Amino acid sequence: MRESDPAFVEVSSPGWAFWRSLLDTCVGLIVGALYSFLAIVVAGIVGEEALSTLYWQIDLDPLFRASMGVFLLVGAVLAVVTPFVLVVERAAALRAVEALAADDASAVPPQRIRAELMTSPGVYLRRTGLAVLWSVVGIGALFALMVFFTDDLREDPVMWAVLGAFAVLAIAASLVHGAGRRRAARDAPRLASLHQRWKSQVPQAEEADRRRREASPKAVPPRWLVVPSARVVARIAAVLTAATLVSLGAFMLSVYMRQQCRTCDPVYWDEPIENGIDVLSLGSGAAIALCAALGIVAWTAGVVLQASREVAVTRWISTGVARAVDPEIVAPLLSGNRALVRLQLGLSTLGAGGVIVAIGAVWGQWSPLDVDAVLRTALALIVVGVVLGIVDAPRARRERQALRDALHPGEAPLRPTALKTARAAATSASDG
């Protein structure tokens, strides 16, 4: 490779590592909140329908009802906080990329980072402010109608204070929208310059890596990189997903047969249909629990496999000797989630569930649960997850850059992952 040839260079910075870890934690918390909601719904319906004696003996109903309220509160907080964390993370990424370009004009960031910076952080901020503004205005308008047309509410000073709070929130959202618009205007020239540079440099970097790969001796990658193959892993995931969807479908059918709508009275059938509904509810609930358990096992195995592959490829390329392998083999190590990031997501997911259940126990005055222990454990899991993400960032940059220097994989294709899907959902939410 000629000295002037552009080359793909991994990007990182302490500030970006912190905000990226915080964003990943927010995504894990969202997933954990959704899983908690699903678990509460399934456990509540199965317990009330098929295991009513045990369900009422343990008295789980107050815990589940209160936890639903906590879920709504946690969901609202995450819906507001996550878009702002996304904005700050994108701004930190932009600064890190500009610092890289200033240090080395021939350095080209990986595709996953370039894709994230196709839109200005200011645009995300503007969209977030707009989404919050319309939400506050809509809810505030309904609340105002209640206050104006109800005598008791109109005479209550607390209601007027709440209405004033809505007005303050609307003004704050308008200010955020304006700040985002101004930030987008300031960022436009910076992004345009980066995009123009990448447009010409990416093909050259691809060609340079291809030449080096063709000039390097063919090598057999470590077994951990190819076994099990991506196809086998995808098939296992597809089977688990299909089984979970079928179980959920059967569960929803049992719910519909019992109650056709939210305000409808429960329907009781003659035998043997009545027993069949109980069996379907219990069986589908057990199947969902089994799929969840298998999913946890598969996720744990995936984290261990990813960690093993990271160690194996790091040792393999430690000599610094150039090698040629199929870029598809190493692409997941460049564009996928690292083992510690996957562990961070899992810890955040568990932490969210623990927080919801612990606070739900307090609200529902459910004494069998040791609230302090559960809450401390949940918060510790979340904090540990953030720390893991921050600690792994510089090591990830070093190992990925060493892999690029030794194997010359070129532009690793972006692969869809659960985290990317969740980030896309968070971005769409900020779009309003």
Disulfide bonds with the S-S distance in Angstrom:
Cys261-Cys264 1.78
